[in-house]
């Protein structure tokens, strides 16, 4: 399999922070809360004196969280997830179709529960997970960081935008991916963003762009390499991330003021995404995400062009800006019925037509959830995981050697339960 790994060096690279820590502001949590937002919704900051240099390894920015705060955080997260689920049901209605889907979703979750519980335990109690770091001033402008256990040098970084039908997206959905990539010495930043009805698509794209900006400008303080940042999105998150990336390229081509540069992104990974809203509105309606709701999320049909990356490339201004884009690799399962793989095929063609570096990787027989859930929970060899890691480590021979010697990933769910879950999945 070929990937477009060799990229032209950008004119202006983001340099790692090598100044003394006295020049860096740290974000620290409150004694009684694991959130970093404190007085009047503003993050508490302090300056640190001393001669320790940031490039010596990841900074221990957060004090050790107490067991009590972890329990409190777990309760708060559970409450939020429950609220998101009921919100989704409220908007989708309780007709026969959705009662059936709800029953299927319940069975699906129960079958995968052995794996979910193990991931949840690590998410709440692992020392390598830094939860709810503030990146902006809007509700849910938070991100989770998954850090490798060793401190030897700056690490490559993946900024991950989770899916969730634009309604129930949540940063913890990326915890399994984050933990598994961290085992390969890759830092992962999972972004949270406003969902509908708290926000519409323009708010989601703005939040994603602000989160990317935070990572580009501050990740060296956590041991990340600002010159090796990869952007990734899954499902609705792939759509949001693609919109943010194309917006940024267009702003740069026009000479507008920006807080991060497209050249800081080494590659974009789009997993099971949709990139043309005109093609998706009827498809989603037939699957239960009704037209009226979808139009509300996307700010009306008049906004479809603005938030359809594939369509926007036909604009000469945007098409010219597309030459600034990093290599784009779109991953999709051929048996994905939630978002058809044709979405990735036609977007790849559109990108190549305007001179962007784009490649499509199709996985035969894989569904919408196989690539993101069942396969990672199965452990062992995982094509998608191996393909992503091989791109990130392509220019690092030592990392490639370590990858070849890495033990098989742990199985989290018995095979029988995985097969049953695939059969009852409502996605």
Order of alpha helices (4+ residues) and beta strands (2+ residues): beta-beta-alpha-alpha-alpha-beta-beta-beta-alpha-beta-alpha-beta-alpha-beta-alpha-alpha-alpha-alpha-beta-alpha-beta-alpha-alpha-alpha-alpha
